[in-house]
Amino acid sequence: MKEKVVLAFSGGLDTSFCAIYLSVDKGMEVHTAIANTGGFSKEELAVIEKKAYSLGVKSHKTIDVTDEYYNKGIRYMVYGNVLRNNTYPISVSSERIFQALAVIEYAKSIGATHVAHGSTGAGNDQIRFDLAFGVLAPEIKIVTPTRDLELSRDAEISYLQEHGVVDNFEKMAYSVNKGLWGTSIGGKETLHSDQTLPEEAYPTHLQKEGEETITLEFLKGQLRGVNGKTHRNPVDSINEVEKLGAAWAIGRDMHIGDTIIGIKGRVGFEAAAPMLIIKAHQMLEKHTLTKWQQYWKEQLGNWYGMFLHEAMYLEPVMRDIEKFLENSQENVTGKVIITLRPYCFQLVGIESEHDLMNSEFGQYGEMNKGWTADDAKGFTKILANQLKIYHSVNNK
């Protein structure tokens, strides 16, 4: 009997190569599975399924993990205002663990002896998939043809052509990974520090001119409404914000960072919804949280994002950080007003019953109501004591 392997399949170049290679060159019974994290429509999933069968796989499975991805990942990234290197909303890296969890569970359910992915040996995804597979199913062997053979994208394209595969190989020159929390784009330009992606490499393009004002409504840190319309499922709100922001080509940038394996890497991305939501949420927090709440949230949010990016989602401390982040959102409720323009946006302001600027203690730069002028003078004098002592002793 042929050995049964489940291949994490996206329909892109790497996984298309793996589907044929594992069957033809390795003689394995190939079953493909795609874990949808919100980046594919029903029509796109149907196309991917058709493609899988055209490559000769035994079976194909679509697993929807969009809600799980939001509830167990995205909402904590919003709570923590997570931006890798202050730039990247870890769009793809955050979804990989949930895809890996779904694929390995499916592999166990059909009695597969092997599980495969199309990651190369020079990136982060190989670690993310391998770690999750190895921790949760050590009895299942991991197969990684693209990594083991050290193939370039051109070599994979040539292999597919030799095996009669007809596809848009020009488009395949770019690695595009789309999910609910954004899209990453990798290609020849991202391999060079002095180049950037051409316009045609981005999946969406500028559609509007002028400007547009939108309102995002948060309830205890979670996005619940857009432009006055309330959604029961936050996923629907995210999709609505993405639709609005993408029309203005908002959220494009280049992420430069350190990989898990220690080398520097670059990847382009477009993430209209994540950038708008995170920045809006962050502004609302500035109005509703205390100084020290914001400070410690920033520390733990950075750690949470780093662990999630670097394949450590299964580390128990992540559950501890999630508890802290969720507890911090008790008063993060209100509306944020944003103006959209081509390729950029402006945070206008907020409305919230928890706005700490609405107190009766004073107005910044205008009037003090909770203390007198003498109180301020005395406070400043005491505050200066330590500095006076230091400079007096050291004659500075």
Buried (B, 14 or more C-beta within 10 A) or exposed (E): EEBBBBBBBBBBBBBBBBBBBBBBEBEBBBBBBBBBBBBBEEEEBEEBBEBBEEBEBBEBBBBBBBEBBBEBBBBBBBBBBBBBEEEBBBBBBBBBBBBBBBBBBBBBEEEBBBBBBBBBEEBBBBBBBBBBBEEBBEEBBBBBBBBEBEBEBEEBBEBBEEBEBEBEBEEBBBBBBBBBBBBBBBBEBBEEEEEEBEEEBBEBEBEEEEEBEBBBBBBEBBBBBBEEEEBEEBBBBBBBBBEBBBBBBBBBBBBBBBBBEEEEBBBBBBBBBBBBBBBBBBBBBBBBBEEEBBEBBBEBBBBBBBBBBBBBBBEEEBEEBBEBBBEBBEBBBBBBBBEBBBEEBEBEEBEBEBBEEEEEEEEEEEEEEEEEEEEEEEEEEEEEEEEEEEEEEEEE
